[in-house]
Amino acid sequence: MWTLGYKLSTGLEFKLKYGLDYDVIMDYEHINTQQEIIEICKYFFENVKKSLFGLSDTFSFYTHLSCKRPNLQKAVDFMRISEKEKKETIVSSSAWH
């Protein structure tokens, strides 16, 4: 539904005004799917409530997530892994120069 909505409104206006494909912008702007975002929130939070503006996950314009009770240990562990990966990337990329 969301895709259909933007294609018939903003996407059409963008195509008429600039002659460009709005899908390209949406592909870069919206890199995660609804399901991926929900899974990430469920990983980091113990209480996740979802509400939709539409009929179902597939036929909705918007999804609202209310996330409570964060699992701080998972967040700390994730940050440690991310920092380690950043350092490894910097070291390996500097070896090529």
C-alpha positions, -999 to 999 in steps of 0.1 A, spaced: 0 0 0 28 24 9 45 19 -24 13 23 -43 6 55 -23 39 72 -31 38 61 -67 4 77 -73 12 109 -54 48 120 -47 63 96 -73 40 108 -101 46 145 -92 83 139 -91 83 122 -125 62 149 -141 83 178 -126 118 164 -130 115 135 -155 132 112 -130 123 79 -113 113 84 -77 119 47 -70 156 53 -71 154 78 -43 132 55 -22 157 26 -27 184 47 -11 162 64 15 145 32 28 172 6 30 155 -15 56 122 -33 53 94 -31 78 101 -66 90 139 -60 94 132 -29 116 107 -48 137 132 -77 142 159 -53 153 136 -36 178 125 -69 192 162 -79 196 171 -47 216 138 -42 235 118 -66 257 85 -49 250 76 -40 214 41 -30 204 32 -24 168 3 -4 154 -6 1 117 -24 26 96 -39 1 72 -53 -34 71 -22 -56 77 16 -55 74 13 -58 36 -16 -34 32 -6 -5 54 7 31 48 26 34 81 38 13 110 43 27 145 65 8 170 65 15 207 96 0 222 100 -3 260 124 -19 284 157 -19 264 181 -47 269 212 -27 277 235 -56 277 226 -64 241 232 -27 232 266 -27 249 276 -60 232 265 -46 198 285 -14 203 316 -34 212 313 -56 181 307 -25 160 338 -7 174 359 -38 168 347 -41 132 354 -4 126 390 -8 139 396 -39 118 383 -22 87 405 8 93 436 -14 98 429 -36 68 422 -6 45 453 13 57 474 -18 48 466 -13 12 479 23 11 
